[in-house]
Amino acid sequence: VNSSLPQPSLSLEQCGNDLAEQGYCLLRDALTDGQLEPLRKRLTEQALAEKQQGFAFQDGGHSQNWGDFRDSAGVLRPQEFTEAQGGRNQRVWTLVNKGAV
């Protein structure tokens, strides 16, 4: 473990320092299991629905380049970020906008 990088902490002061110095922090136990469970359920439902409807964004394939979302004319290329193109990681963008938790 690289000790110079932020480590999970219960201290808001430490998290504030990490945020100021590193640009991010890790707040240990920020959510309870009871709070996490409905979020996990909703995320799983949304991911499945996007996959079933053909809207899933899947990247991480060997021939996929992160950030290469547009062609040379600037047009989005969603067809390049699918399971068929080797995508292994499914991303669910802006879950907060996609129904109640």
PyMOL commands that set and color helices and strands:
alter all, ss='L'
color gray80, all
select helices_A, chain A and resi 12-22+33-53+78-80+83-85+95-97
alter helices_A, ss='H'
color red, helices_A
select strands_A, chain A and resi 57-59+89-91
alter strands_A, ss='S'
color yellow, strands_A
deselect
rebuild
show_as cartoon
